[in-house]
């Protein structure tokens, strides 16, 4: 999916008067795919922020990750589905703001997730590993990215 691209400078949503211009979605999407780790931000029931690293996949326009059923991450998402997720590269950061939902009830999704996790992370988990876990998909609403080699020219917001 090609989201709508918007300029942003963090203040008025207008273009900086210098720099190379907006990032292309295929570039930003490749950064999402290539990230080894992702930082998940969720809210506790008391609305206290909670940030944790997760392994994950950018797959079919969503970010997928897993966690144990009783983890703070899963409990937070069950209380409030609004999350933010950031890639692990501070030089080319991508931040996804979206809605999280459990997808572990779909055996096809879990099977594909398992295969792709094993490929990406060079592991050999069996799909049964996820029976006692939550598999979460984050559907983006807004994605923000920039390239620090042109810090003032590349900040780009994508709206889904």
C-alpha positions in Angstrom: 0.0 0.0 0.0 1.3 3.5 -0.9 0.3 5.8 2.0 -0.3 9.5 1.5 2.9 11.4 2.1 3.0 14.7 4.0 5.7 17.1 4.9 6.4 17.8 8.5 8.9 19.7 10.6 7.4 19.0 14.0 5.9 22.5 14.3 3.5 23.6 11.5 3.5 20.7 9.1 5.3 22.6 6.4 8.5 21.9 4.4 11.8 23.2 5.7 13.1 25.8 3.2 16.2 23.6 2.6 17.2 19.9 2.2 16.7 17.2 -0.3 13.0 16.7 0.1 10.6 14.0 1.3 11.5 10.4 1.6 9.9 7.8 -0.8 7.7 5.1 0.8 9.7 2.2 -0.7 12.8 3.5 1.0 11.1 3.9 4.4 9.4 0.5 4.0 12.8 -1.1 3.3 14.1 0.4 6.6 11.1 -1.2 8.4 11.9 -4.6 6.8 15.6 -4.4 7.6 15.4 -3.4 11.3 16.6 -6.2 13.5 14.9 -4.9 16.6 11.9 -2.7 17.2 11.0 -0.5 20.2 7.4 -1.0 21.3 5.8 1.8 23.3 2.5 1.0 25.0 0.5 2.4 28.0 -0.1 0.6 31.2 -3.6 0.7 32.6 -2.6 3.7 34.7 -1.4 5.4 31.4 2.3 5.1 32.4 4.5 4.7 29.3 6.1 1.3 28.9 8.9 0.7 26.2 10.4 -2.6 25.4 12.5 -4.1 22.6 10.9 -6.8 20.4 11.9 -8.9 17.5 9.4 -8.4 14.7 8.6 -8.3 11.0 7.2 -5.7 8.6 4.9 -7.9 6.6 1.9 -7.0 4.4 1.9 -3.4 5.6 1.8 -4.3 9.3 4.4 -4.8 12.0 4.1 -8.2 13.6 5.8 -9.4 16.9 5.1 -12.0 19.6 5.2 -12.0 23.3 4.2 -14.2 26.2 0.5 -14.0 27.1 1.1 -12.6 30.5 3.7 -10.0 29.6 3.2 -6.4 30.4 3.2 -5.6 26.6 0.2 -7.9 26.0 -1.7 -6.7 29.0 -1.1 -3.1 28.0 -2.3 -3.8 24.4 -5.4 -5.6 25.7 -6.2 -2.4 27.8 -5.3 0.1 25.0 -4.6 -0.9 21.5 -2.8 2.4 20.6 0.9 1.9 20.4 4.0 3.3 18.8 6.9 1.3 17.4 10.3 2.5 16.4 13.1 0.9 14.4 16.5 0.3 15.9 18.4 2.7 13.7 18.8 6.2 15.2 20.4 7.5 12.0 17.4 6.5 9.8 14.6 6.2 12.4 11.1 5.1 11.4 8.3 5.5 14.0 4.9 3.7 13.4 1.9 5.0 15.3 -0.9 2.5 15.1 -3.5 0.1 16.5 -2.4 -3.3 17.8 -4.5 -6.4 17.7 -3.9 -10.1 18.4 -3.7 -12.3 15.3 -2.6 -15.6 17.0 -6.1 -17.0 16.4 -5.3 -17.3 12.7 -3.2 -20.4 12.0 -2.2 -19.2 8.6 -0.9 -15.9 10.0 1.0 -17.6 12.8 2.5 -20.2 10.4 3.7 -17.5 8.1 5.0 -15.4 11.0 6.9 -18.4 12.3 8.5 -19.1 9.0 9.5 -15.5 8.5 10.9 -15.1 12.0 13.0 -18.2 11.5 14.3 -16.8 8.3 15.0 -13.3 9.5 16.6 -14.2 12.9 18.2 -17.5 11.8 16.2 -19.5 14.4 14.4 -22.8 14.2 11.3 -22.3 16.3 8.4 -24.6 15.8 5.0 -23.1 15.2 3.9 -24.7 18.5 6.2 -22.1 20.2 3.4 -19.6 19.6 0.6 -21.6 21.1 1.2 -20.1 24.5 2.1 -16.7 23.1 0.4 -13.7 21.7 1.2 -12.7 18.1 0.4 -9.1 17.6 -0.1 -7.0 14.4 0.2 -3.3 14.4 -1.7 -1.5 11.7 -0.1 1.8 11.0 -2.1 5.1 11.1 0.9 7.4 10.8 4.5 6.6 10.0 7.3 9.2 10.5 10.8 8.8 9.1 13.9 10.8 8.4 17.5 10.3 7.3 20.0 12.1 9.5 22.4 12.7 6.6 19.8 15.4 5.6 18.2 16.0 9.0 16.2 19.1 8.1 15.3 18.0 4.5 13.9 14.5 4.9 11.4 14.4 7.8 8.4 12.8 6.2 5.0 11.7 7.6 3.0 9.0 5.9 -0.7 8.8 6.6 -2.5 5.5 6.1 
